[in-house]
Amino acid sequence: MDQLLSFLIIGMGIFVWFALVKLKQKPYIVNFSLSAMLLLIVWKTSLMDPLDWLSIGVIVMCGLAFIMQLVMGIRSIQLAKE
């Protein structure tokens, strides 16, 4: 499970890079792929056995960044529809 999450995070990072390079006209794809990658990082960090203060900080910061990217993606979709 741990190795699978690592591969998913790497794959999502590659997709984010591809979206940043090729899909500049659709920023909501970039926002949603970044939010998915942040959610995977939160999930992987929360599965760590001893959660120290650094792990909790990563969970909080990536959780906040996930929410921000999700809101930005929703706003981008609304702007694209107009």
N, C-alpha and C positions, 0 to 999 in steps of 0.2 A: 504494500500500500504506500509506504513511504517513497519507494523508488518510482512508483507510478505517478505520484504527485509531483515529484521532481521533474519527470519527463513532461508532464502536462504544463508545468510552469515554464520550462524551456521552450516547449512548442508554442505556448501562448506568447512568450516573449518574441519569438521569431515572427509570429503572426502580427504582433503589434508593430514590429519593425517594418514588415511588408505593408501594413495599412498606412503607416506614417509616410512611406516612400511613394506608394502607388495610389492610394485612395485619399488624396488631399482634398478632393471636392466633396467627400462624405465624412465630415468630422465625427458624426455620431458613431460610425463603425470604430473609429480610433478610441473614442470615449468608452464604448461598451467593451471593447477588447481589453483596454487597460483596467476597467473595473473587474472583469473576469479574472485577469491575472492577479490583481490585488486580493480578490476573494480567495484564490487558490493559495496565495502566500499566507493569508490569515488562517486558512484551514490547516496548512502544513505546520505552521508555527504552533497552533493550538494543540496539535497532536504530539508535540515534544513532551517527553516525560517530566523532567523537572522544569517547571516554568519559573524562570528567574525574572528579575525586574526588567532586563533587556527584552526578553520574550514578550512580556506583557506590554512594554512600550511599542514593540513592533506590531502587535495585534491592535493596539489602540490607534496608532498612526495609520496603518494600512486600512483599518476599518473606516476611519474618517476619510481617507483618500478614496476608498471605494464608494462611499456615499457621495462625495463631491463629483467623481467621474460619472456616476449614475445620473445625478441631477444635470450635469453638463450635457450628457448624451440625450436626455429627454428634452432639454431646451434646444439642442441642435436639431432634433427631429421636428420639433414645433416650428423652428425657423425655416427648415427645409420645405415644410408643407405650405408656407405662406408665399 
